[in-house]
Amino acid sequence: MKKSLMFALSTLSTAMMLVSCADVQDGDGIDRRSNINGLVVDGRIANGLVWIDLNQNGRLDKDFEPYARTDADGYYSFNPVSGVDYCQRGNLSLEEFEDNLRHCLIFGASYDPILLRVRGGIDLDTGERLKGSMSMETTISQASVLRQEPMVMSPLTSLLRHGEAEQGSLLEALGITVEELFLDFTELAENFDTLTPDEQEAELQKRAMYADAATIQTIQHTLSEGTGADSVQDQDALMRELAKILLAKPDESSQAVGSSTTNGTSALVDLLSNTNQLQT
């Protein structure tokens, strides 16, 4: 199961659009850098700071770590809705291209895992600033499949990253598949009754993921405020503890995701909101 999970993760994480970039080349004159297309969701996060944390210190080191800002829709490098490729000049003026480049995340080709993080920005669903941070691990391959769909970073990918060797069990506890992990679950249908049965099932899963992502992020915020865990490293430690709780209670966890009580409170809240379990 773990081998198939890691293969699926590798396939999904490398399935991003790779576009050649000018001006930085190897000795053979071939530019091997890649644009990393992504979407940041809690709700969608606009103007969030996304960077590749090469030394994994939880801080952006501008001297050597690539970074970009998400656009007004939460995308960076490429927006599939507007069709804008922020890393390509095309017919833009130099001024327009330079403005677009702030949304362009470029990194050299590598087979090693990389750590993506995001901080700041505005949650377009709530209008509030993103508290804390989110993260995901991925790899970049020169043999990647070209596609328009961005990688999705969310509270769910943050939690999965801290499942370590038990990522398969953690996904099972959350009640989602690898493929669903990278869905944009903020895109919800307005007319549920007009959907086909299969579409309704997919829509219910997206709504459950949205609720659970919001719950995970809310609990992280609450615990961060209660324990004074302001740094990214402290918040990573809290996420590791959340993952441990889910893995320790697989029966409760698998029933929690997607289920709710009459007052709309997910059972995931009952499982994770006991802050005494997370004190160190």
C-alpha positions in Angstrom: 0.0 0.0 0.0 2.8 2.4 0.9 4.6 1.7 -2.4 1.5 2.4 -4.4 0.8 5.5 -2.3 4.3 6.9 -2.9 4.1 6.2 -6.6 0.7 8.0 -6.8 2.0 10.9 -4.8 5.1 11.2 -7.1 2.9 11.0 -10.2 0.5 13.7 -8.9 3.1 16.0 -7.5 5.2 15.9 -10.7 2.2 16.4 -12.9 2.6 20.1 -13.3 3.2 22.4 -16.2 6.9 22.8 -16.8 7.8 25.8 -19.0 11.2 26.9 -20.1 12.5 30.2 -18.7 14.9 32.5 -20.3 18.3 34.0 -19.2 19.5 31.2 -16.8 21.2 28.4 -18.7 23.7 25.6 -18.1 27.0 25.3 -19.9 25.2 23.5 -22.8 22.9 26.5 -23.3 19.8 24.6 -22.2 17.7 26.2 -19.5 16.5 23.5 -17.1 14.6 25.6 -14.7 10.9 24.9 -14.2 7.8 26.9 -13.3 5.9 25.4 -10.4 2.1 25.9 -10.9 0.1 26.0 -7.8 -3.1 27.0 -6.0 -3.3 27.8 -2.3 -6.7 27.1 -0.6 -8.1 27.4 2.9 -10.5 29.3 1.2 -8.5 30.6 -1.7 -5.6 32.6 -0.5 -4.8 35.8 -2.4 -1.4 37.6 -2.1 0.0 34.7 0.0 3.8 34.4 0.1 4.8 31.0 -1.4 8.4 29.8 -1.2 10.5 26.7 -1.5 12.0 26.2 2.0 15.3 24.7 0.8 17.0 24.6 4.3 13.7 23.8 6.0 14.1 26.5 8.6 10.6 27.9 8.3 11.7 31.3 7.0 12.1 32.7 3.6 15.8 33.3 2.8 15.4 35.6 -0.2 19.1 35.3 -1.1 18.7 31.7 -2.4 15.1 30.5 -1.9 12.6 30.9 -4.8 9.4 32.7 -3.9 6.3 34.2 -5.4 2.9 35.8 -4.4 -0.4 34.2 -5.2 -2.7 36.2 -7.5 -6.2 37.5 -6.8 -7.6 33.9 -7.4 -5.0 32.1 -5.2 -2.8 30.8 -8.1 0.9 31.3 -8.7 2.9 30.8 -11.9 -0.2 29.9 -14.0 -3.8 30.8 -13.6 -5.9 28.2 -15.6 -9.1 30.4 -15.2 -7.7 33.5 -16.8 -5.1 31.6 -18.9 -2.3 33.9 -17.7 1.2 32.4 -17.5 3.0 34.7 -15.2 6.4 33.3 -16.2 6.1 34.1 -19.9 6.4 37.5 -21.4 4.6 36.9 -24.6 3.4 40.3 -26.0 3.6 42.1 -22.7 5.5 45.2 -22.2 8.6 45.0 -19.9 6.7 46.7 -17.1 3.7 44.4 -17.4 6.0 41.3 -17.5 7.9 42.5 -14.4 4.6 42.9 -12.6 3.6 39.4 -13.6 6.9 37.9 -12.4 5.9 38.5 -8.7 3.5 35.6 -9.2 6.0 33.3 -10.9 7.7 30.6 -8.9 10.8 29.1 -10.7 13.0 26.3 -9.5 15.8 24.2 -11.1 15.0 20.7 -12.2 15.5 18.2 -9.4 14.6 14.6 -8.4 14.9 15.5 -4.7 11.8 16.3 -2.6 11.2 20.0 -2.0 9.2 21.7 0.7 6.7 24.4 -0.3 5.3 26.8 2.3 2.9 29.7 2.3 2.3 32.5 4.9 0.2 35.6 4.9 -2.3 36.6 2.2 -6.1 37.0 2.4 -8.6 34.2 2.7 -11.1 35.1 0.0 -13.9 33.3 1.8 -13.6 35.1 5.1 -11.8 38.3 4.0 -9.4 37.7 6.9 -5.6 37.3 6.8 -4.3 33.8 6.7 -3.1 32.9 10.2 -0.2 30.6 10.6 1.2 28.7 7.6 0.5 25.8 5.3 2.9 23.4 3.5 3.3 20.5 1.2 6.1 18.3 -0.1 6.6 17.5 -3.7 9.2 16.6 -6.3 10.2 18.0 -9.6 11.1 15.7 -12.5 12.5 16.6 -16.0 10.1 13.8 -17.2 7.1 15.5 -15.7 3.7 15.4 -17.5 2.6 18.7 -18.9 -0.8 19.8 -17.7 -2.9 22.8 -16.9 -4.0 21.7 -13.4 -2.0 23.3 -10.5 -0.9 21.5 -7.4 -3.1 22.4 -4.4 -1.7 23.4 -1.1 -4.1 23.3 1.8 -4.4 22.4 5.5 -4.9 18.8 4.3 -1.5 18.7 2.6 0.0 20.3 5.7 -1.4 17.5 7.9 -0.4 14.8 5.4 3.2 16.0 5.3 3.5 15.3 9.0 2.1 11.7 8.7 5.6 10.7 7.7 5.8 7.0 7.0 2.1 6.6 7.9 0.7 8.8 5.1 -1.4 6.0 3.7 -3.0 5.4 7.1 -3.5 9.1 7.6 -5.3 9.4 4.2 -7.5 6.5 5.2 -8.2 8.2 8.6 -9.2 11.3 6.8 -11.4 9.4 4.4 -9.8 10.8 1.2 -7.7 9.4 -1.6 -4.5 10.8 -3.0 -6.3 12.1 -6.0 -8.9 13.9 -3.9 -6.1 15.5 -1.8 -5.2 17.7 -4.8 -8.7 18.8 -5.7 -9.8 22.4 -5.4 -12.5 21.8 -2.9 -13.4 25.5 -2.7 -15.2 25.2 -6.1 -18.6 24.1 -4.8 -21.7 23.7 -6.9 -24.6 26.1 -6.2 -27.4 23.9 -7.5 -26.9 20.6 -5.8 -30.3 19.2 -6.7 -29.5 19.5 -10.5 -26.4 17.3 -10.3 -26.4 13.7 -11.3 -26.0 11.1 -8.5 -22.3 10.7 -9.3 -21.8 14.4 -9.3 -23.6 14.8 -6.0 -21.4 12.2 -4.4 -18.3 14.0 -5.6 -19.8 17.3 -4.4 -20.4 15.9 -1.0 -16.8 14.7 -0.7 -15.6 18.2 -1.7 -17.8 19.8 0.9 -16.6 17.4 3.5 -13.0 18.1 2.6 -13.7 21.9 2.8 -15.2 21.5 6.2 -12.3 19.4 7.5 -9.6 21.7 6.0 -11.3 24.6 7.8 -11.5 22.6 11.0 -7.8 21.6 10.9 -6.8 25.2 10.2 -9.0 26.6 13.0 -7.7 24.2 15.5 -4.1 25.0 14.5 -4.9 28.7 15.0 -6.5 28.1 18.4 -3.7 26.0 19.6 -1.1 28.5 18.3 -2.7 31.3 20.2 -3.2 29.3 23.3 0.4 27.9 23.4 2.2 30.9 21.9 3.3 28.8 19.0 4.0 31.6 16.6 6.9 30.2 14.6 6.5 27.9 11.6 8.5 25.3 13.4 6.1 25.4 16.4 3.1 25.2 14.1 4.8 22.2 12.3 5.1 20.5 15.7 1.4 21.1 16.4 0.5 19.5 13.0 2.6 16.5 13.9 0.6 16.1 17.1 -2.7 16.4 15.1 -1.5 13.7 12.8 -0.6 11.4 15.7 -4.0 11.8 17.2 -5.7 10.9 13.9 -3.4 7.9 13.5 -4.0 6.8 17.1 -7.8 6.8 16.6 -8.4 5.4 13.1 -11.9 4.2 13.8 -13.1 7.6 15.2 -11.1 9.5 12.5 -12.5 7.6 9.5 -16.0 8.2 10.8 -15.2 11.9 11.5 -14.5 13.1 8.0 -17.6 14.1 6.2 -19.9 13.4 9.1 -21.5 16.2 11.1 -23.9 16.7 14.0 -27.1 18.6 13.8 -25.4 21.9 14.7 -22.9 21.4 11.8 -19.9 20.6 14.0 -17.7 18.0 12.4 -16.8 15.0 14.5 -13.2 15.9 13.6 -13.5 18.9 16.0 -14.4 16.5 18.8 -11.4 14.4 18.0 -8.9 17.2 17.7 -10.0 20.1 19.9 -8.9 18.7 23.2 -5.9 20.9 23.6 -4.6 19.0 26.6 -3.5 16.2 24.1 -1.3 18.7 22.3 0.5 20.2 25.2 4.2 19.4 25.3 
